[in-house]
Structures are given as C-alpha cells and as structure tokens.
Amino acid sequence: MANASEAEKSRLHTPELEELSSVLQAGLQRNFAEVKVTVVDCPDLTREPFNFPVNGLCGNPRITDVGGVPYLVPVVQQHKEYDMNVISKELELPGAFIIGAAAAPSRIVGMNAELMPQVLTEGKGHPGVNNSYYASINPQDGQCLQEKYSNKFSDYKFGLLGNLYACEGRPGKVIEVRAKQRTGQYSLVTALRKTLEGHYPKHCLALGGVFIIQKGKAKIHIMPREFSACPLNSDEDVNNWLKHFEVRAPLICQSVLVSRDPGLDLRVEHTHCYSHHGEGGHYYIDTTPDSVEYLGYFLPAEFVFRIDRPKETHGVGRD
C-alpha cells in the first residue's frame, strides 16, 4: 500500500460551470449531430439506474491516478494493492464517495478482472459501503461475467491501477451532457477531453462523473483471468492479450479524464461500465454511431492526486 508521503497533489483549473458547459457544447457539436450541455441539479443517484449509496457528485471534487499500467505490463506486479478507505485519507477527504475505473484485487478475487468501483468510504458517522461491480471472462463460455463485489467479498481493495473521482457525495449543480448520433471519430469521453485540451491549452482541467449509454452498443475489453505469462511490450501485444466484446445499452459508465498531463504521468482518460443485464468492462467507444444516445453528469475536479507513481514508466496499454 502506498504511503501518504508518496501522494503528489496538484491544483487544477476549475472554470465556472456555465462557462464550461458552453465550451463543451461547442466542442461536442463537432462530434455529435445532437448536443445539449447545461448546468442542472444533480439527479438523485440513489435511484435507478445508478443505485449509488450517495445522492450526488458534489462536495470537494478531486481525482486521483493510483499506481498505473506499468504495474500491469510488461510484467505484472501483483503485490500492488490498495484500499479505498486509505486512498480517501490520502485524498484529504476521509469518508469520500469514490467512482471510476480500476483493476480488481487479484489476490482476493483469485483472478484478474476489471473493477467498476463505487465505494462510500468509512467516515465519521457512517460505515463504508461497497457497491462495486467487477467483470471477468466466464470460464464456461468465454463471455463477459459481471458480478457484484459485495456478494462475495467484504473488503474495499483494488489492485495495480485506478483512475478515480472522489467527492462528498452531496447534491448540487453539475454539468449535464446529452448527445445523440455520433458523427465524428471520437468517443464521448475523448471528445470531452479534446474539447478541454483545445480550449484551455495552458491549463490542466479534469472531469469526473457518470454517463449512461441509453441506446446502441459499445466496444469494451475485459482482461483475461490469468495474467500474461509472456511480457507485453507493445500496444499490439496488449490488444492481442485482451478480450474484446460488443455490449448493449443501457450501460452505466464511470469516467475520469484530464485535458493534459501536468507532469504526473497521468492516464488522460479511463472509463469502465456496468449494466443491470450482466455486461460490463473497459469502455472504448460506441459501435452504433447512427443510433447511440448518451446522458451524462460531470463535475470539474479541484485537485489531482498522484499516488504510488511508477518509477519506471511507459506509454503502452493506455487506450
């Protein structure tokens, strides 16, 4: 587990929400036929389809990049394991609500798997709640197997890497993104990131949040249950090792993105998705651009924390 002294903290640029919504509206119109970006009250996220243990995405929002792909490839470092309750304290927000994209703790679950973290960490006056899902390759048929983490395990851990959005889980104002019919080459997440990168070239901004693919299908991957016995030295090696699937809406996606890396060796975007029909994993892009519909809620993070940054790094396997 990383020590608090290993956490690096950097303040991010946080424009007013109205300004940000206008910027995103203009940018997303270059990638989607129909776009509406507005500032709204965060919907009650305890309700369907989210079923979060908190009401909203507001209250001291921050992101963190924990560990990293260099702990997975070229050769896995399985001892790299983290605890959400400890991470929340390193984020200077004990009791935080945390969502995002991470790897399952292989030591505990007994295999390699994708993790869709959804955790209310332990805090004053409330116990922890782990609503996370994880997705693995079903050994029976080679298809996606999504399971509720708390149905089998009682801890709050994850392994190797995590890109996480943390907040107090309060109601408040958020940016609502509605987009239909993808006309450009970018996924919703990449379109958001590139819009921010282009409009704020001298600043580093980050968004965290959740979006629903309401209609259509999407490309995802799930890591094999067994770590690679051979070193994965290139993107081609990694892609050949991963198992790719096309999955159907509705999909609930948890995303963290940064407009650019401020020198912390950040993964600039990472999104995992889950569903109530048993499909989930690492989201790439929709595969039905003519019919896809997105509905999302995002908030700019005030800080980024880099925790347990790999000393030896590379750019492989970060798609």
Salt bridges, closest charged atoms under 4 A:
GLU8 OE1 - ARG309 NH2 2.66
ASP41 OD1 - LYS173 NZ 3.03
ASP44 OD2 - ARG47 NE 3.58
GLU48 OE1 - HIS276 NE2 3.77
ASP65 OD1 - ARG306 NH1 3.47
GLU81 OE2 - ARG107 NH2 2.76
ASP83 OD2 - LYS157 NZ 3.30
GLU92 OE1 - LYS9 NZ 2.87
GLU114 OE2 - HIS221 NE2 3.34
GLU114 OE1 - HIS272 NE2 3.31
GLU147 OE1 - LYS152 NZ 2.80
GLU168 OE1 - ARG170 NE 2.57
GLU176 OE1 - ARG178 NE 3.15
ASP265 OD1 - ARG318 NH1 3.15
GLU269 OE1 - ARG193 NE 2.65
GLU279 OE1 - HIS277 NE2 3.09
ASP286 OD2 - ARG182 NE 2.90
GLU293 OE2 - LYS215 NZ 3.58
ASP308 OD2 - LYS80 NZ 3.16
